[in-house]
Each structure stands twice: as C-alpha cells, then as structure tokens.
Amino acid sequence: MKLNLPNKLTFARMIIAIIFMVFLLSPGVFSRCIALILFITAMITDLYDGKIARQRQMVTNLGKLLDPLADKILVTVAFVSFVELQVVSAWMVVLIITREFCVTGLRLIALSKGKLISASRVGKHKTVSQMVVIVLILLLLILRDILLSHIVDTKALDLFLYWFSYIIFIAMSITVGLTLLSGYVYVEKNLSLFED
C-alpha cells in the first residue's frame, strides 16, 4: 500500500512520539529541551497532514483513522511519561486514557457498521488543550531543572516547586474536564450505533 504525503506525516508523528519519550525520561536540561523540540515538531506534523490532505484532495479513510490514532499515541506517551516523572497524578491520566479507549472502541463499532467517525470540533478542542498543557509542563520541567542546578536559596526553590505543582494540577484539571466532555459528546452523538 502506497502512502500519500499526509499519511507519511502521520506515521512520522508516531515515530517521533517514541523518540520524544526517550528524551523526556532522560535526565538533564538538554534532554528535556530536545523532548520539547520533538513534541513541537510532532504538533506541526499534526497541523500540516490534515491541511495538505484537504488542499491537495488527498483525504483517505486510512488518514481519517491514523490521524486521531497518532494524536492519541503522542498524548498518551507524554502523559504516561509525566506520571513516571511524578509531576502528574496517575488518576488524571487514567481518565484521559479511558476516554481515548472508549472513543476508539466507538470508532471500531462504527467501522463494523460501515460508518466512519471523524474528529469533531469538541474533539479537536480537546486535542489542542492537551497539546498546550503538555508544552506547558515541558517548559516547567525545563525551568525546574535549571533552577535545581543553579538556585541555592531553598525558600525561593520551595516557593517555585509549590507553584510548579499547583499550576500543573489546575492545567491538568481543565484538560481532563474537556477530555471527558468530548468523550460524552462522541457517545451522545453516536448512540444509534448501539441500536440493533
């Protein structure tokens, strides 16, 4: 099967996700900066694969399936890595991943009935919110690593670490809320799939 350019970009995003995880979980400011660059690169491929597909009339059913799957892989890799780094609560990531499994299952049911569920507007907003939160956390991790290696004033460091955790918790709470809302919208709009 020959892949068109948009689908190649989508596959590239999946590969970048794995390399991103390696650098994110490696200690040091340099590794975290590379992880940030890789994640932004993956975000750019996400912007352009769909745009190119529409402009050049290269939209395919494979692309409609792979694009949201690549997004899910990238986001899941990031959030699971953040749990490993102990900067994000596991229960939040479990809720996000559960939603992704449910929507993927819904898409499989639709496919079995000859239907294809494309990304909705609320689903796209959810993806954007997740990407923004991931970039924010990456930037905070880089800043934390820099401060840990250069700040000797423990009170200032403690203050930063407090706000570090607080900001991440608030940002993640908003993202989890949007993620669950988008999952509800997908299910509510496709209840007819469960009718025999």
N, C-alpha and C positions, 0 to 999 in steps of 0.2 A: 504494500500500500504506500503510495507516494504522498508525502505530507506537503501541504502548501505552507507558505511563509508564516501566516498567523499560527498554525498548529505547531510549527517548529519553535516559534517563540514561546508557546505554551509549554512544550516539553522542556525547553531551556529553563523555564521558571521552576519546574520540578527538580531539575538537577541543581540549580542554584540554591534551592531550599536546603538540600543536604549539605552542600559546601558551607552555606551560611551557618548551619547548626554547629559544624566542626569549629569554626572560628568563634562563634558566640560562647561555646563552652570551654574554649581555651582561655587561660588567664592572661591578663595584661591589657593595657590600653590599646596597643597596636592591633591585637586580635579583635577586640570589640569594635574598633574603627573599621576594620575590614568587613566585619559582620554587618555593620551599618551600611557600608557601601554596597555590599551584596544584596541586602534587603531592598535598598532603594532601586538598584538595578532590576530586581525582580518586579518591583512595583511598576517600573517603566515598561517592562515587557507586558504587564497586565493592561496598561493603558493602550499600548500600541497594537497588540494582537487583535483585539476587537475592532479598533479603528481601521486597521488595514483590511481586515476581513470585510467590513461594511463598504469601505471606499472602493475596493477592487472586486467586489462581489465574490468573495471567497468564503462566505459563511457556509459552514458544513455542519451536519449533525454531530460529527466527531468533535468539532471545535466547540459546539454548544455543550457537549458533555465534559470535554477536557478542561475548558477554561475555569468553570467553578471548582472542578476537582483539584486543579493546580493551586487555586486560591486556598482551598481547604488544607492542602498539604503544607503550603508555606506558613499559613497562620497556625496550624497545629504544631508544626516544628518549633515555631517561635515561642508559643505559649508553654509547651511542654518543657522547653529549654529554660524558660523563666522559672518554672516550678523547680527544676533541677538546681537553678541558681538561688532558689529560696527568696525570690523577690515578688512572686505572685502566688496567691493562695490556690491550692490544688482544687478546691471545690468550685472555684470560678472557672477554671479550665475544664473541669468535668462537665459543667453545664454547657459551655461553648461546644465541646466535642460531641456531647449528646445531641445537641441541636443539629450539628452537621450530619451525624449518622441518621437522624430522623428524616432530614430533608433529602439526603442521598437515597434512603430507602423509599421515600415518596417518589423520587425520580425513577427508580427502578420499577416500581409498581406501574407508573405511568408508561414507561417504555414497554412493559409486558402487554399493555393495552393499546400499543401503537401511538402513544402520545409522548410529547417531549416538553418538559417543563423548563423554560428558560429562566435566567436570573430576573427577578422582579426588581422594581425600584427600591423597595424597602430592603431587599437582599443586597443591593448594591450599596445602599447607605450603611448597612451593617458591615460590609466588607471594608468600606472606607474608614469607618470608625475603628475597626480592628487594626488596620494598617497604621492609622495615626497613633493609636495607643502603643503599638509595637515600636514605632520610631521614637516616641516619647520615652519609653522605657529604655531603649538602647542609648539614647542621649544621656539619660540619668545615670545609667550604668557606667558610661564613659566618664562622666563628671565625677561619680563616686570613686572610681578607680584612680583618677587624677588626684582628688582630694586626699584619699587614703595614703597615697605615696608622698604627698607634699605638705599636708597640714599637720602641725604639731599641737595646735590649740584644741584640746579634747572637747571643750564646751562647744566650740564652733562646729566641730565634726559631729558631735551628738545632735546638735540642732539640725544640721543638714540631713543626717540619717533619719531623724524623726519626720521631716517634711518629705524626704525621699519615699518613705513607706506610705505616708498619708496621700501624697499625690498619686502614686501608683494605685492605691486602693480605690480612690474616687474615680480615676480614669477607667479602671477595670470594671467598676460597678456600673458605670454608664454603658460601657461596651457590652457587658453581659446582659443588661436590660434590653438594649437594641437587638442583640443576637436572639434572645428569647422571643421578643416581639416579632421579628422577621420570621422565625420558625412558626409561630402561631398563624401569621398571615398566610404562609405557604400551605399549611394544613387546612386552614379555613377555606381557602380558595379552591382547594382540590379535594374536598370531601366526597365529591361524586366518584372519585376513583375507588372508594371503598364500597360502592353500591354494586351489587351483582346484576 
